Amino acid sequence: MKKLLVLFMILLSFVWSETELTEPKPSMLNPRKFIFPITSADEDKISHVLSSVSNVVKFYGVDKCEVIIVAYSKGIKSVLKEPKFFDKDIQKRLKSVMMYDSVEFIACNNTMKTYEIKEKELLKDVNVVTAGIVEIIERQLDGYIYVRP
């Protein structure tokens, strides 16, 4: 019986492995930096981005990562106060993710002009930049890792 238990433990150690963090390890002074786009009004895609962001923040810790979510094109729907989602949990999840100090939401002003959206129609604490795609480019040049789930 002991041999079986030892064999099981050995096999389990091969199946269950930890992610090894690259040096320098993330810290408050050296956080991992990520940027995620939301470019679609598709609720499954928005949900996927929110899940991915939640997973990243939970893995690294709220004080060891910085996450930017840029909503542009049809993804601007995700940061509206009245988005008219079929899945009512999406906006609850989005507001939950917004509560993390390490997560920032950004809306594209060019998209807002295209869809005639006023800043007052956006959720509280959503920052507006001139061009969402340019924000992504500049953040990447500043060391942010582009993640497209």
Backbone as JSON, one array per atom type, in Angstrom:
{
  "sequence": "MKKLLVLFMILLSFVWSETELTEPKPSMLNPRKFIFPITSADEDKISHVLSSVSNVVKFYGVDKCEVIIVAYSKGIKSVLKEPKFFDKDIQKRLKSVMMYDSVEFIACNNTMKTYEIKEKELLKDVNVVTAGIVEIIERQLDGYIYVRP",
  "N": [[0.82, -1.19, 0.0], [1.95, 1.25, 0.79], [3.85, 1.6, -1.19], [2.24, 2.02, -3.42], [1.05, 4.44, -2.73], [3.3, 6.13, -2.67], [4.1, 5.93, -5.35], [1.84, 7.09, -6.54], [2.05, 9.72, -5.53], [4.42, 10.53, -6.74], [3.69, 10.45, -9.45], [1.67, 12.38, -9.39], [3.16, 14.66, -8.88], [4.32, 15.15, -11.32], [2.16, 15.86, -12.87], [1.07, 18.1, -11.61], [2.36, 21.09, -11.78], [4.12, 24.04, -10.96], [3.95, 27.4, -12.2], [6.84, 28.91, -13.3], [8.29, 31.88, -12.35], [9.76, 34.49, -14.19], [12.88, 36.16, -13.84], [13.45, 39.64, -13.3], [11.47, 38.89, -10.47], [7.97, 39.64, -10.12], [7.04, 42.56, -8.29], [6.06, 45.11, -5.91], [7.59, 47.29, -6.62], [8.46, 46.57, -9.09], [6.31, 45.83, -11.04], [4.44, 43.44, -13.06], [3.33, 44.34, -16.28], [0.46, 44.75, -18.19], [-1.58, 44.96, -21.14], [-4.82, 44.9, -22.33], [-7.08, 44.58, -25.03], [-10.47, 45.52, -25.7], [-12.42, 45.04, -28.28], [-14.72, 44.27, -29.44], [-18.3, 43.96, -29.47], [-19.3, 41.6, -28.79], [-20.54, 39.54, -26.37], [-19.44, 37.19, -25.29], [-16.75, 37.46, -25.95], [-16.06, 39.79, -24.55], [-16.52, 38.88, -21.97], [-14.55, 36.92, -21.86], [-12.19, 38.47, -21.89], [-12.51, 39.82, -19.43], [-12.42, 37.65, -17.64], [-9.82, 36.75, -18.13], [-8.3, 38.96, -17.28], [-9.01, 39.01, -14.57], [-7.9, 36.55, -13.77], [-5.15, 37.05, -14.2], [-4.66, 39.15, -12.36], [-5.3, 37.86, -9.96], [-3.36, 35.83, -9.97], [-0.78, 37.16, -10.01], [-1.12, 39.06, -8.04], [-2.66, 41.9, -6.65], [-1.02, 44.05, -6.05], [1.24, 43.59, -7.5], [1.04, 43.81, -10.19], [0.09, 45.67, -13.12], [-2.68, 46.54, -14.96], [-4.11, 47.42, -17.98], [-7.08, 48.1, -19.65], [-8.27, 48.6, -22.77], [-10.91, 50.0, -24.39], [-12.27, 50.07, -27.5], [-13.51, 50.71, -30.86], [-16.22, 48.56, -31.53], [-16.12, 47.56, -29.02], [-16.42, 49.56, -27.22], [-18.88, 49.52, -26.13], [-18.72, 48.03, -23.82], [-17.95, 49.68, -21.71], [-19.97, 51.44, -21.23], [-22.5, 53.13, -19.31], [-25.1, 52.25, -19.66], [-25.23, 49.56, -21.17], [-26.89, 47.58, -22.29], [-26.64, 44.71, -22.21], [-27.28, 41.28, -22.91], [-26.54, 39.3, -21.18], [-26.65, 39.86, -17.97], [-24.76, 39.62, -15.97], [-22.31, 40.39, -16.93], [-21.81, 43.18, -16.75], [-21.76, 43.43, -13.99], [-19.5, 41.9, -13.37], [-17.58, 43.37, -14.75], [-17.61, 45.79, -13.33], [-16.71, 44.8, -10.94], [-14.07, 44.03, -11.58], [-13.11, 46.56, -12.07], [-12.77, 47.52, -9.55], [-10.33, 46.73, -8.59], [-7.3, 48.21, -7.68], [-5.16, 48.04, -9.35], [-6.06, 47.9, -11.93], [-6.9, 49.6, -14.85], [-9.3, 51.26, -16.8], [-9.75, 52.29, -20.12], [-11.15, 54.41, -22.55], [-11.67, 54.96, -26.03], [-11.54, 58.03, -27.59], [-11.85, 58.66, -30.31], [-13.48, 56.56, -31.2], [-15.69, 57.11, -29.6], [-16.54, 59.52, -30.7], [-17.24, 58.61, -33.27], [-19.44, 56.93, -32.7], [-21.04, 58.74, -31.49], [-20.95, 59.13, -28.66], [-21.07, 60.43, -25.46], [-18.88, 61.58, -22.84], [-20.1, 61.48, -20.33], [-21.72, 59.28, -20.55], [-20.22, 57.11, -20.04], [-19.01, 54.56, -17.8], [-18.21, 55.33, -14.39], [-14.93, 56.39, -13.57], [-13.67, 55.59, -15.92], [-11.14, 56.31, -18.07], [-10.45, 58.59, -20.73], [-8.87, 58.56, -23.86], [-7.26, 59.98, -26.75], [-6.89, 58.22, -29.01], [-7.49, 54.86, -29.03], [-5.97, 52.71, -30.15], [-3.49, 53.89, -30.52], [-2.85, 54.38, -27.87], [-2.46, 51.76, -27.0], [-0.2, 51.07, -28.54], [1.7, 52.93, -27.55], [1.79, 52.2, -24.84], [2.84, 49.64, -25.07], [5.39, 50.26, -25.98], [6.27, 51.34, -23.67], [6.72, 49.17, -22.13], [4.57, 47.5, -21.49], [2.86, 44.41, -21.78], [1.19, 43.13, -24.49], [-1.89, 41.56, -24.5], [-4.05, 39.41, -25.98], [-6.78, 37.82, -25.47]],
  "CA": [[0.0, 0.0, 0.0], [2.85, 2.4, 0.84], [4.47, 1.74, -2.52], [1.22, 2.6, -4.29], [0.91, 5.84, -2.33], [4.52, 6.81, -3.13], [3.99, 6.0, -6.81], [0.8, 8.08, -6.83], [2.61, 11.04, -5.23], [5.4, 10.83, -7.79], [2.92, 10.76, -10.67], [0.98, 13.64, -9.16], [4.13, 15.75, -8.97], [4.53, 15.45, -12.74], [0.93, 16.45, -13.39], [0.84, 19.38, -10.96], [3.6, 21.86, -11.73], [3.95, 25.47, -10.74], [4.51, 28.3, -13.19], [8.06, 29.53, -12.8], [8.34, 33.31, -12.68], [11.0, 34.98, -14.76], [13.55, 37.22, -13.08], [13.15, 39.83, -11.9], [10.12, 38.5, -10.07], [7.11, 40.81, -9.94], [6.97, 43.14, -6.95], [5.43, 46.43, -5.93], [8.5, 48.2, -7.31], [8.68, 46.07, -10.45], [5.12, 45.03, -11.37], [4.2, 43.01, -14.43], [2.43, 45.32, -16.9], [-0.3, 44.13, -19.28], [-2.63, 45.75, -21.76], [-5.82, 44.07, -22.99], [-8.07, 45.33, -25.79], [-11.84, 45.05, -25.94], [-12.74, 45.65, -29.57], [-15.94, 43.66, -29.95], [-19.48, 44.02, -28.62], [-19.66, 40.22, -28.51], [-20.51, 39.35, -24.92], [-18.51, 36.11, -24.95], [-15.39, 37.99, -26.05], [-15.89, 40.71, -23.42], [-16.44, 38.02, -20.8], [-13.24, 36.27, -21.89], [-11.2, 39.45, -21.46], [-12.68, 40.05, -18.0], [-11.92, 36.46, -16.95], [-8.37, 36.74, -18.26], [-7.78, 40.0, -16.41], [-9.19, 38.52, -13.19], [-6.9, 35.5, -13.55], [-3.83, 37.68, -14.12], [-4.57, 39.89, -11.1], [-5.27, 36.88, -8.88], [-2.09, 35.1, -9.98], [0.35, 38.0, -9.64], [-1.45, 39.87, -6.86], [-3.1, 43.24, -7.04], [0.07, 45.0, -5.87], [2.41, 43.19, -8.28], [0.76, 43.93, -11.63], [-0.68, 46.81, -13.62], [-3.45, 46.08, -16.11], [-4.87, 48.43, -18.71], [-8.06, 47.56, -20.58], [-8.63, 49.66, -23.71], [-12.15, 49.72, -25.12], [-12.42, 50.87, -28.71], [-14.37, 50.1, -31.86], [-17.5, 48.15, -30.92], [-15.87, 47.24, -27.62], [-16.78, 50.71, -26.39], [-20.13, 49.13, -25.44], [-18.41, 47.42, -22.52], [-17.73, 50.69, -20.67], [-21.13, 52.34, -21.15], [-23.37, 52.97, -18.13], [-26.3, 51.51, -20.1], [-24.76, 48.8, -22.34], [-27.92, 46.68, -22.82], [-26.16, 43.35, -22.36], [-28.23, 40.19, -22.67], [-26.0, 38.66, -19.98], [-26.58, 40.93, -16.97], [-23.6, 39.43, -15.1], [-21.11, 40.99, -17.52], [-21.54, 44.5, -16.18], [-21.38, 43.22, -12.58], [-18.12, 41.44, -13.39], [-16.76, 44.49, -15.19], [-17.5, 46.71, -12.2], [-15.89, 44.1, -9.95], [-12.69, 44.16, -12.04], [-12.76, 47.97, -11.93], [-12.47, 47.81, -8.14], [-8.9, 46.5, -8.36], [-6.49, 49.41, -7.87], [-4.15, 47.81, -10.38], [-6.7, 47.81, -13.25], [-7.37, 50.88, -15.38], [-10.1, 51.17, -18.02], [-9.56, 53.43, -21.02], [-12.04, 54.46, -23.71], [-11.13, 55.67, -27.19], [-12.35, 59.19, -27.96], [-12.2, 58.56, -31.73], [-14.64, 55.68, -31.26], [-16.81, 57.82, -28.99], [-17.03, 60.48, -31.71], [-17.88, 57.84, -34.34], [-20.74, 56.44, -32.23], [-21.7, 59.87, -30.82], [-21.03, 58.81, -27.24], [-20.55, 61.5, -24.59], [-18.12, 61.06, -21.71], [-21.02, 61.23, -19.21], [-22.37, 57.99, -20.78], [-19.28, 56.07, -19.65], [-18.93, 54.2, -16.39], [-17.33, 56.16, -13.57], [-13.51, 56.0, -13.5], [-13.11, 55.21, -17.22], [-10.37, 57.41, -18.63], [-10.6, 58.74, -22.17], [-7.68, 58.96, -24.62], [-7.58, 60.37, -28.12], [-6.99, 57.06, -29.9], [-7.24, 53.62, -28.3], [-4.89, 51.92, -30.75], [-2.24, 54.6, -30.23], [-2.59, 54.12, -26.45], [-1.9, 50.41, -26.93], [1.16, 51.13, -29.09], [2.57, 53.66, -26.63], [1.97, 51.4, -23.62], [3.77, 48.55, -25.4], [6.72, 50.85, -26.01], [6.6, 51.61, -22.27], [6.97, 47.91, -21.45], [3.37, 46.7, -21.26], [2.72, 43.22, -22.63], [-0.12, 43.08, -25.15], [-2.53, 40.26, -24.34], [-5.32, 39.33, -26.71], [-7.33, 36.46, -25.19]],
  "C": [[0.87, 1.27, 0.0], [3.48, 2.66, -0.51], [3.5, 2.39, -3.49], [1.06, 4.09, -4.0], [2.11, 6.65, -2.82], [4.48, 6.98, -4.65], [2.97, 7.05, -7.23], [1.32, 9.5, -6.61], [3.62, 11.47, -6.29], [4.69, 11.21, -9.08], [2.22, 12.1, -10.54], [1.93, 14.82, -9.29], [4.43, 16.11, -10.42], [3.33, 16.16, -13.35], [0.75, 17.88, -12.88], [2.15, 20.14, -10.89], [3.27, 23.34, -11.62], [4.54, 26.24, -11.92], [5.75, 28.94, -12.58], [8.1, 30.98, -13.28], [9.72, 33.69, -13.17], [11.57, 36.08, -13.88], [13.55, 38.5, -13.89], [11.69, 39.48, -11.61], [9.27, 39.75, -9.86], [7.07, 41.26, -8.48], [6.25, 44.48, -7.05], [6.28, 47.43, -6.71], [8.74, 47.81, -8.77], [7.48, 45.2, -10.87], [5.13, 44.55, -12.81], [3.16, 43.97, -15.0], [1.79, 44.7, -18.15], [-1.3, 45.11, -19.85], [-3.52, 44.81, -22.57], [-6.75, 44.96, -23.8], [-9.46, 44.69, -25.67], [-12.29, 45.78, -27.19], [-14.06, 45.16, -30.15], [-17.08, 43.87, -28.96], [-19.97, 42.62, -28.26], [-19.47, 39.93, -27.03], [-19.57, 38.23, -24.49], [-17.07, 36.6, -24.98], [-15.09, 38.96, -24.9], [-15.7, 39.9, -22.14], [-15.07, 37.35, -20.71], [-12.15, 37.23, -21.43], [-11.29, 39.67, -19.95], [-12.16, 38.86, -17.18], [-10.4, 36.42, -16.99], [-7.73, 37.78, -17.34], [-7.89, 39.56, -14.95], [-8.14, 37.46, -12.85], [-5.5, 36.08, -13.38], [-3.66, 38.38, -12.77], [-4.5, 38.92, -9.91], [-3.93, 36.15, -8.82], [-0.94, 35.96, -9.45], [0.12, 38.75, -8.33], [-1.7, 41.3, -7.29], [-1.98, 44.28, -6.94], [1.32, 44.67, -6.69], [2.14, 43.18, -9.79], [-0.02, 45.21, -11.89], [-1.37, 46.33, -14.88], [-4.23, 47.25, -16.68], [-5.83, 47.69, -19.63], [-8.51, 48.72, -21.46], [-9.85, 49.22, -24.51], [-12.23, 50.66, -26.32], [-13.2, 50.07, -29.74], [-15.67, 49.69, -31.17], [-17.35, 47.73, -29.46], [-16.19, 48.37, -26.67], [-18.06, 50.41, -25.6], [-19.85, 48.65, -24.03], [-18.26, 48.45, -21.4], [-18.84, 51.73, -20.59], [-21.92, 52.07, -19.87], [-24.58, 52.11, -18.46], [-25.96, 50.66, -21.33], [-25.79, 47.88, -22.99], [-27.36, 45.3, -23.16], [-27.31, 42.37, -22.17], [-27.84, 39.48, -21.37], [-25.76, 39.74, -18.94], [-25.37, 40.8, -16.05], [-22.35, 40.11, -15.65], [-20.81, 42.34, -16.88], [-21.18, 44.38, -14.7], [-19.91, 42.8, -12.5], [-17.16, 42.57, -13.78], [-16.55, 45.47, -14.04], [-16.64, 46.1, -11.09], [-14.41, 44.22, -10.3], [-12.21, 45.6, -11.87], [-12.35, 48.32, -10.49], [-11.01, 47.54, -7.79], [-8.14, 47.8, -8.62], [-5.52, 49.28, -9.03], [-4.73, 47.73, -11.8], [-7.24, 49.18, -13.64], [-8.15, 50.63, -16.68], [-9.93, 52.46, -18.82], [-10.52, 53.29, -22.19], [-11.4, 55.32, -24.79], [-12.06, 56.81, -27.6], [-12.73, 59.17, -29.44], [-13.44, 57.69, -31.91], [-15.87, 56.38, -30.7], [-17.41, 58.83, -29.97], [-17.78, 59.74, -32.82], [-19.29, 57.41, -33.95], [-21.54, 57.5, -31.47], [-21.98, 59.57, -29.34], [-20.38, 59.95, -26.46], [-19.85, 60.87, -23.4], [-19.03, 60.73, -20.52], [-21.77, 59.9, -19.36], [-21.48, 56.81, -20.37], [-19.39, 55.76, -18.16], [-17.96, 55.14, -15.68], [-15.92, 55.55, -13.59], [-12.96, 55.43, -14.81], [-12.41, 56.44, -17.78], [-10.54, 57.42, -20.15], [-9.28, 59.21, -22.77], [-8.1, 59.27, -26.05], [-7.83, 59.16, -29.01], [-6.58, 55.8, -29.14], [-6.06, 52.83, -28.84], [-3.53, 52.57, -30.49], [-1.86, 54.4, -28.76], [-1.94, 52.74, -26.28], [-0.45, 50.4, -27.42], [2.11, 51.79, -28.1], [2.81, 52.89, -25.34], [2.92, 50.23, -23.88], [5.21, 49.08, -25.43], [7.22, 51.18, -24.61], [6.75, 50.32, -21.46], [5.75, 47.07, -21.12], [3.33, 45.54, -22.25], [1.29, 43.19, -23.18], [-0.68, 41.68, -25.05], [-3.88, 40.31, -25.05], [-5.91, 37.95, -26.49], [-8.22, 35.97, -26.31]]
}
